[in-house]
Amino acid sequence: MVKQTGINISEKSSLIWNSAEILLGLYKPHEYGKVILPMTVIKRFHDCLLDTKDQVQETYEKIKHLEVKDGFLKSASGYEFYNTSAFTFDSLLADSFNIEENFRAYLNGFSDNVQDILKNFEFEQEIKKLADNDKLFYIIQEFNTSKAYMGPDKITSVDMGYIFEDLIKKFSESYNEEAGAHFTSRDIIYLMTDLLIAEEKDILTDEGVVKTVYDMAMGTSQMLGCMEERLKELDEDAEVTTFGQEINPSTYAIAKSDMLIKGEDPENMKLGDTLSNDQFKGYTFDYIISNPPFGISWKPQQKVIQNESKLGDKGRFGIGVPSVSDGQMLFNLNGISKLKDTGKMAIIQNGSPLFTGDAGSGPSEIRRYIIENDWLDAIVQLSTDAFYNTGITTYIWIISKNKPYHRAGKVQLIDASKCFEKRRKSIGSKRNDITDKCRDLIVRAYGEFDNKEYSVDDISCESKVFENVEFGYNKITVESPLLDEEGNVIRKGKKIQPDPKKRDSENVPLDEDIDAYFEREVKPFNPSAWIDKNKTKVGYEIPFTRYFYKYTAPEKSEDIAKRIFDLENDIVSSLNLLFAEEGE
């Protein structure tokens, strides 16, 4: 089972970050990450390989004449990476005069998969800058102190993930960049993982469990790590294979290094834009867990995405595309295309995918596609101020390709906006935490699948279950006759001409007869109106807030009057006291 060592994450990352004081003057504070992040990864690799370094050297001397060496050297190192150089940080520091040449030789000794990581950090140019300004020796020295030791016997992969997150947050804050663009807080991730596995716990405790997990906007891959952790808590022998794609080179490099250190296949981590450069064509997965960007324009990828949308069923976006100003629903479609027939996805969205777009529009058609295929399992509304980089309300959508019988044809909405505990100290915009108690309550509500309110101590959430059809409607176009100046109906042949200025529309619930609705709701008020049935469109929306709205009766007028009267008396008393004191 993956367990934390209990080290002080913040203290360790602060120690690493504070080594950047050496860079003062040569780098601006917002540039420190260019050195600190790759050096942290290099030192982590260095310390992981220390115990087997002699064995790797011996193996390398025996097989260096062979064309294929990787397998032997990985076996010798005990990891999916290795370093054939004879240098260590100690020996580098012992020869300060040749520090740059030797350090480059040390880095060149790493296996190709590590070379790819260093390339994406673009560290080559920083080495020259550090060496030319007599800083390289001192930064290596700082990373070689006993307090900077990062071996796996002291720091687990889980802990290292936390340290990377904290370093990236410091880097982002110094750069005035949104830290939340790179990672999601663990309390939210664990809620997502627990919702994904809630109905499969009995199966997942069986021996021989084999699962695949994918994150289409993986950042530093911590969502994948948490999902793997949860699955292995249920079955320590579970075979969990993770896959991810990331657009940011430095966070991709960290994700790939994390995979290497954990002994997993680093080639499952891909660099590139998921929407325009899909690195997992033809793949399907058991679980998808992701927090893609929202409110971000996809105009730079517009041509590629629109070309793919023209492929229909052969592409990911054939059903429709959202507004070019916000591409988050494209990630929804990408995820659905990559779910196995038994797969399940948890994806974070803001409020716009619930309702934006009129009937027949791209967003409405995407909602229709998801709901009419009976893939929308549940939506959980989180509190505001739950993320590092935004205070807005967010939602976890649970998409399931294989709903259990009792959930078929239905959608569960859970209002967990009041299910949080206040932080003693905010981190960026994050002021609220989903504690274990909160998470257990939300997962219980999801599992019971009932119309019910849940509460414990001072936290609460509410669950409501709806038929799929509840979210659909027919948008009908209501026409009125065009009249001439004398008030007579204008016709073309026998056909009455509509008046464009009086054209109106009505949204008729999908489970209601259109003609019956029209006769009841329109005809009594406009007897000459008719429906242009050629213009009828099917739409879908999820008015989440309306479903959970609770009427609060306004304060009685006499109570308001009494409060005003009391306030006036207080003011008068204060003024009398003030003037009396002045008179004295």
Backbone hydrogen bonds, N-H to C=O, Kabsch-Sander energy under -0.5 kcal/mol:
donor,donor_aa,acceptor,acceptor_aa,energy
3,K,1,M,-0.5
9,I,7,I,-1.1
12,K,8,N,-2.4
13,S,9,I,-2.8
14,S,10,S,-2.3
15,L,11,E,-2.2
16,I,12,K,-2.1
17,W,13,S,-2.9
18,N,14,S,-2.8
19,S,15,L,-0.7
19,S,16,I,-1.0
20,A,17,W,-2.0
21,E,18,N,-1.8
22,I,19,S,-1.5
23,L,20,A,-1.7
24,L,21,E,-1.2
25,G,27,Y,-0.9
26,L,23,L,-1.3
27,Y,23,L,-2.6
31,E,28,K,-2.8
32,Y,28,K,-0.5
32,Y,29,P,-1.2
34,K,31,E,-1.7
35,V,32,Y,-1.8
36,I,32,Y,-2.7
37,L,33,G,-1.6
39,M,35,V,-2.1
40,T,36,I,-2.1
41,V,37,L,-1.9
42,I,38,P,-2.7
43,K,39,M,-2.6
44,R,40,T,-2.1
45,F,41,V,-2.4
46,H,42,I,-2.9
47,D,43,K,-2.6
48,C,44,R,-2.0
49,L,45,F,-1.9
50,L,46,H,-0.7
52,T,49,L,-0.6
53,K,50,L,-1.3
56,V,52,T,-2.3
57,Q,53,K,-2.4
58,E,54,D,-2.5
59,T,55,Q,-2.4
60,Y,56,V,-2.7
61,E,57,Q,-2.1
62,K,58,E,-1.4
63,I,59,T,-1.9
64,K,60,Y,-1.5
66,L,63,I,-2.2
69,K,67,E,-0.6
73,L,69,K,-2.1
74,K,70,D,-2.8
75,S,71,G,-1.9
76,A,72,F,-1.9
77,S,73,L,-2.2
78,G,74,K,-2.1
79,Y,74,K,-0.7
80,E,260,L,-0.8
84,T,109,G,-2.6
92,L,88,T,-2.3
93,L,89,F,-2.0
94,A,90,D,-1.2
95,D,91,S,-0.5
95,D,92,L,-1.0
98,N,95,D,-0.9
99,I,96,S,-1.3
102,N,98,N,-2.7
103,F,99,I,-2.2
104,R,100,E,-2.3
105,A,101,E,-1.9
106,Y,102,N,-2.5
107,L,103,F,-2.4
108,N,104,R,-2.5
109,G,105,A,-0.8
109,G,106,Y,-0.8
110,F,107,L,-1.6
111,S,82,Y,-1.8
114,V,111,S,-0.9
115,Q,111,S,-1.9
116,D,112,D,-2.0
117,I,113,N,-1.1
118,L,114,V,-2.5
119,K,115,Q,-2.3
120,N,116,D,-1.8
121,F,117,I,-1.1
122,E,118,L,-0.7
122,E,119,K,-0.9
123,F,118,L,-1.4
127,I,123,F,-2.0
128,K,124,E,-1.4
129,K,125,Q,-1.8
130,L,126,E,-2.8
131,A,127,I,-2.8
132,D,128,K,-2.8
133,N,129,K,-0.9
134,D,131,A,-1.7
135,K,130,L,-3.2
136,L,130,L,-0.9
139,I,135,K,-2.2
140,I,136,L,-2.2
141,Q,137,F,-2.3
142,E,138,Y,-2.1
143,F,139,I,-1.7
144,N,140,I,-0.5
144,N,141,Q,-1.0
145,T,142,E,-1.0
148,A,145,T,-1.1
149,Y,146,S,-1.2
154,K,151,G,-1.6
155,I,151,G,-2.4
160,M,156,T,-2.6
161,G,157,S,-2.2
162,Y,158,V,-1.7
163,I,159,D,-2.4
164,F,160,M,-2.7
165,E,161,G,-2.3
166,D,162,Y,-2.5
167,L,163,I,-2.5
168,I,164,F,-2.7
169,K,165,E,-2.3
170,K,166,D,-2.2
171,F,167,L,-2.6
172,S,168,I,-3.1
173,E,169,K,-2.7
174,S,170,K,-2.3
175,Y,171,F,-1.6
176,N,173,E,-0.9
177,E,172,S,-3.7
179,A,177,E,-0.8
181,A,178,E,-1.5
182,H,179,A,-2.2
183,F,179,A,-0.9
188,I,185,S,-0.8
189,I,185,S,-1.8
190,Y,186,R,-3.0
191,L,187,D,-1.2
192,M,188,I,-2.2
193,T,189,I,-2.7
194,D,190,Y,-2.2
195,L,191,L,-2.0
196,L,192,M,-2.0
197,I,193,T,-1.8
198,A,194,D,-0.8
200,E,197,I,-1.7
201,K,197,I,-0.6
204,L,200,E,-2.8
205,T,201,K,-0.9
206,D,203,I,-1.5
209,V,206,D,-0.7
211,K,239,E,-2.5
213,V,241,T,-2.5
214,Y,287,Y,-2.0
215,D,243,F,-1.9
218,M,215,D,-0.6
218,M,245,Q,-2.0
220,T,182,H,-0.9
221,S,218,M,-2.8
225,G,221,S,-2.0
226,C,222,Q,-2.5
227,M,223,M,-2.2
228,E,224,L,-2.4
229,E,225,G,-2.3
230,R,226,C,-2.4
231,L,227,M,-2.2
232,K,228,E,-2.3
233,E,229,E,-1.3
234,L,230,R,-1.1
235,D,231,L,-1.7
238,A,235,D,-2.4
239,E,209,V,-3.2
240,V,238,A,-0.9
241,T,211,K,-2.4
241,T,239,E,-0.5
243,F,213,V,-2.5
244,G,268,N,-2.2
245,Q,215,D,-1.9
246,E,270,K,-2.2
252,Y,248,N,-2.4
253,A,249,P,-2.3
254,I,250,S,-1.7
255,A,251,T,-2.3
256,K,252,Y,-2.6
257,S,253,A,-2.2
258,D,254,I,-2.3
259,M,255,A,-1.9
260,L,256,K,-2.1
261,I,257,S,-2.3
262,K,258,D,-1.8
263,G,260,L,-1.2
264,E,259,M,-2.5
268,N,265,D,-1.6
269,M,266,P,-1.8
270,K,244,G,-3.1
270,K,268,N,-0.6
272,G,246,E,-2.4
274,T,272,G,-0.6
277,N,273,D,-2.9
283,Y,280,F,-1.9
285,F,338,K,-2.5
286,D,212,T,-0.6
287,Y,212,T,-2.1
288,I,344,K,-1.9
289,I,214,Y,-2.0
290,S,346,A,-2.1
298,W,324,V,-2.2
301,Q,298,W,-0.8
302,Q,299,K,-1.4
305,I,301,Q,-2.6
306,Q,302,Q,-2.7
307,N,303,K,-2.0
308,E,304,V,-2.0
309,S,305,I,-2.2
310,K,306,Q,-1.1
311,L,308,E,-1.5
312,G,309,S,-1.2
314,K,311,L,-1.8
315,G,312,G,-1.8
318,G,312,G,-0.6
320,G,317,F,-1.1
326,D,323,S,-1.8
327,G,296,I,-1.9
330,L,327,G,-1.3
331,F,327,G,-0.9
331,F,328,Q,-0.7
332,N,328,Q,-1.2
333,L,329,M,-1.9
334,N,330,L,-2.4
335,G,331,F,-2.7
336,I,332,N,-2.4
337,S,333,L,-2.1
338,K,334,N,-0.7
338,K,335,G,-1.1
339,L,336,I,-1.2
340,K,285,F,-2.6
343,G,340,K,-2.1
344,K,286,D,-2.0
345,M,399,I,-3.2
346,A,288,I,-2.6
347,I,397,W,-2.1
348,I,290,S,-1.8
349,Q,395,Y,-2.7
354,L,351,G,-1.6
355,F,351,G,-0.5
355,F,352,S,-1.1
356,T,352,S,-2.6
360,G,538,V,-0.8
361,S,358,D,-2.4
365,E,361,S,-2.6
366,I,362,G,-2.2
367,R,363,P,-2.3
368,R,364,S,-2.6
369,Y,365,E,-2.5
370,I,366,I,-2.3
371,I,367,R,-2.8
372,E,368,R,-2.9
373,N,369,Y,-1.0
374,D,371,I,-1.7
375,W,370,I,-2.5
376,L,370,I,-0.7
377,D,375,W,-0.8
377,D,398,I,-2.4
378,A,398,I,-1.5
379,I,412,Q,-2.1
380,V,396,I,-2.5
381,Q,379,I,-0.5
381,Q,414,I,-2.9
382,L,380,V,-0.5
382,L,394,T,-2.8
385,D,391,G,-0.9
387,F,390,T,-0.9
395,Y,349,Q,-2.9
396,I,380,V,-2.5
397,W,347,I,-2.9
397,W,395,Y,-0.6
398,I,378,A,-3.3
399,I,345,M,-2.7
399,I,397,W,-0.6
400,S,375,W,-3.1
401,K,343,G,-2.7
402,N,343,G,-0.5
407,R,404,P,-1.7
408,A,404,P,-0.9
408,A,405,Y,-0.9
410,K,407,R,-1.7
411,V,466,F,-2.7
412,Q,377,D,-2.2
413,L,411,V,-0.5
413,L,464,K,-3.1
414,I,379,I,-2.8
415,D,413,L,-0.5
415,D,462,E,-2.8
416,A,381,Q,-1.7
416,A,414,I,-1.0
419,C,416,A,-1.6
420,F,418,K,-1.2
421,E,433,D,-2.4
423,R,431,R,-3.1
427,I,430,K,-2.2
428,G,426,S,-0.5
429,S,388,Y,-2.8
430,K,427,I,-2.3
431,R,385,D,-2.1
431,R,429,S,-0.8
432,N,385,D,-2.4
433,D,421,E,-2.8
435,T,433,D,-1.1
439,R,435,T,-3.0
440,D,436,D,-2.7
441,L,437,K,-1.5
442,I,438,C,-2.3
443,V,439,R,-2.7
444,R,440,D,-2.0
445,A,441,L,-2.2
446,Y,442,I,-2.4
447,G,443,V,-2.6
448,E,444,R,-2.4
449,F,445,A,-1.3
450,D,445,A,-0.5
452,K,450,D,-1.1
452,K,463,S,-1.6
454,Y,461,C,-3.4
456,V,459,I,-2.2
459,I,456,V,-2.3
460,S,418,K,-0.7
461,C,454,Y,-2.3
462,E,415,D,-1.6
463,S,452,K,-3.0
464,K,413,L,-2.5
466,F,411,V,-2.8
468,N,409,G,-2.3
470,E,467,E,-1.8
471,F,468,N,-1.7
472,G,469,V,-1.5
473,Y,539,G,-2.3
474,N,508,V,-3.2
475,K,473,Y,-0.6
475,K,537,K,-3.7
476,I,474,N,-0.8
476,I,506,E,-2.9
478,V,476,I,-0.6
478,V,504,D,-3.0
479,E,477,T,-0.6
479,E,530,W,-3.1
482,L,497,Q,-3.2
484,D,488,N,-2.6
487,G,484,D,-1.9
490,I,482,L,-3.0
492,K,495,K,-2.8
493,G,491,R,-0.5
495,K,492,K,-1.9
496,I,494,K,-0.5
497,Q,490,I,-2.8
499,D,480,S,-2.8
502,K,499,D,-1.6
503,R,499,D,-0.5
503,R,500,P,-0.8
504,D,478,V,-2.5
506,E,476,I,-1.9
508,V,474,N,-3.1
508,V,506,E,-0.7
510,L,472,G,-1.9
512,E,509,P,-2.1
517,Y,513,D,-2.2
518,F,514,I,-2.6
519,E,515,D,-2.6
520,R,516,A,-1.7
521,E,517,Y,-3.4
522,V,518,F,-2.0
523,K,518,F,-2.4
525,F,522,V,-1.5
526,N,522,V,-1.6
529,A,526,N,-2.1
530,W,479,E,-2.0
532,D,477,T,-2.3
533,K,531,I,-1.2
535,K,532,D,-2.0
536,T,533,K,-0.9
537,K,475,K,-1.9
539,G,473,Y,-3.1
541,E,471,F,-2.1
542,I,354,L,-3.1
544,F,542,I,-2.6
547,Y,543,P,-1.7
548,F,544,F,-1.1
549,Y,546,R,-0.9
551,Y,549,Y,-0.5
553,A,551,Y,-0.5
560,I,556,K,-2.0
561,A,557,S,-2.6
562,K,558,E,-1.9
563,R,559,D,-2.1
564,I,560,I,-2.4
565,F,561,A,-2.5
566,D,562,K,-2.6
567,L,563,R,-2.4
568,E,564,I,-2.7
569,N,565,F,-2.2
570,D,566,D,-2.1
571,I,567,L,-2.5
572,V,568,E,-2.8
573,S,569,N,-2.5
574,S,570,D,-2.3
575,L,571,I,-2.6
576,N,572,V,-2.6
577,L,573,S,-2.2
578,L,574,S,-2.4
579,F,575,L,-2.8
580,A,576,N,-2.1
581,E,577,L,-2.1
582,E,578,L,-1.9
583,G,579,F,-2.2
584,E,580,A,-1.6
